[in-house]
Amino acid sequence: MTAPIIHLRTRAEGFKAQPENMSAGSLPTVIEGGNSIFCSAFLAAVGINFIQPVNVTASPRALSFLFKHKEPAVNAIAFRSRTSARAITHPLAAALIVAIVVYLASLFGILTRPVGFLAALWPANAILLGLMVRKPDLATFWGWLGAFAGYLAADLSTGGDLKLTLWLTVANMSGAITGYLLFGLIPATDRGMQRPLSVLKILGICIVAASVASLVGGGAARLAFGRDFLSGLEFWFVTEFVNALIILPVMLTLPLSASGWRTWCLSIATCSRAKVAPLLVLFCTVAAGVWIGGPGAVAFVVPALLFCALTYSIFNVALLTMLTCSWLLVAISAGIIQIDVQGDPLATTSSLRLGIALIALAPLTAASIDTARRELLEQLAYAASRDGLTGALNRKTFLDMASKLLGDPSRTARSIAILMVDIDHFKQINDNHGHAMGDAVLKAFARFVSDILRPGDLFGRMGGEEFAIALPGTDMDKAAEISERIRKATEDAAEEFSGLSVTVSIGVTTSESHPSENIEALLATADQALYRAKAAGRNRVRRG
């Protein structure tokens, strides 16, 4: 069934629901037309996810509204993003995509496995699980059926026994389905490895999924390489666990949108020498492991991977960790890294694989903690630069940013407009309706003006009911036009202010009119024009 397209709009644009009724659970009932932009990825980023896949659009003002009234308690695994890729709604298309992915991943594992053993590197299960978690529109009956067909086709096309192939396929599917269900129980931030405990939660999911798969497939050891059930149980668990732990983080952090890939490619292309150093150290430790050999060679890469974890993004760390651990698995299996095997070869192999997988925990955990730390620092920096009530820039930040705009050499030939805006008769609003209503008017006005301004414009609260706006690349006529638009929109937007009639007076000046003045002088000039607007009767614009 095709997912519905939902258009979200603010109350001022025709959405009549009250904010307290605005929740992720009620969003699917809000159907509005109009010109709007796709925002499913934004909704997911701010914590609004949907139990049922939906296609969502929202106007710019609705985005601001949603960010302030998000419902983080609603947690679901399924949402559909039309910003990254079109949803796959045809069941046969979903089945075909999954079947091809699983077939190619399984074929890689089959062709790289030693004769008479299960594959040392089996990426198919982890790729399938990551695909279903990241693209839940594929996680349908037809999608899982496509995965089943992909497993069968890969093994049978390489000469596999039908009975053994069916057994192994059921075991692979059982682990992937178990993991998918468990991922639905953790928050989206943990699925994206953005919290300090995210890796431990993913570790737990990998253990449970590998346990289920090994219980189902352990008995196939006798048919595969003549081992008893316990040996098969051990080998299957270790192989499944190791591959999930080193491959799944890449799938969970992989950029899905074209813009995400462009950003990633740009970061690689513009990488500084300092950013290259961890990669060079990692290469040297890998080479040292091959040269020296022995059981300790698998641990040589740990310091380098930790260096990478403190330098690169979470996706880059996951990718490097996967490549490094995959190399160790294949190199040991192929004899490139010489390790003396004593006793049972199967037990020794299992021990080495577990050790390699657990090595991956260190850089992944460090990268998750570093990601959470950076996010916290960004939040603190945002809070320090904003007015606590309105969300506009605070006075100091506005002055600093406006001064940088004014002194930017690339902008010296372009005019910068400065607006001083004051809400008329604001004291009467506080006296007649209470300070709570006054605060509500300030917040509504700030949100209202922010939606009108361009992305590069600056909007700050200077104190009380007085605000300042900086418009780069704007001459006097254009600035006056924007000021009049703000004044008229405020006058006509009683619904935004809970039915109150709110007006503003605005003073405008530009650096073009006063080329020798700094930002403080321009603000003073605009403030004088503001007072003239008030003296002329308020609710008007005056140039300075």
Buried (B, 14 or more C-beta within 10 A) or exposed (E): EEBEEBBBBBBBBEBEEEEEEBBBEEBBEBEBEEEBEBBBBBBBBBBBBBBEBBBBBBBBBBBBBBBEBBBEEBBBBBBBBBBBEEBBBEBEBBBBBBBBBBBBBBBBBBEBBEEEBBBBBBBBBBBBBBBBBBBBBBBBEBBBBBBBBBBBBBBBEEEBEEEEBBBBBBBBBBBBBBBBEBBBEBBBBBBBBBBBBBBBBBBEBBBBBBBBBBBBBBBBBEBBBEBEEEBBBBBBBBBBBBBBBBBBBBBBBBBBEEEBEEEBEEEEEEEEEEBEBBBEBBEEBBEBBBEEBEBEBBBBBBBBBBBBBEBBBBBBBBBBBBBBBBBBBBBBBEEEBEBEEEEEEBBBBBEBBBBBBEBBBBBBBBBBBBBBEEEEEEEEEEEEBBBEEBBBBBBEBBBBBBBEBBEEEEBEEBBBBBBBBBBBBBEEBBEEBEEEBBEBBBBBBBBBBBBBBEEEBBBBBBEEBBBBBBBBBBBBEBBBEBBBEBBEBBBEBEEBBEEBEBBBBBBBBBBBBBEEBBBEBBBBBBBBBBBBBBEEEBBBBBBB
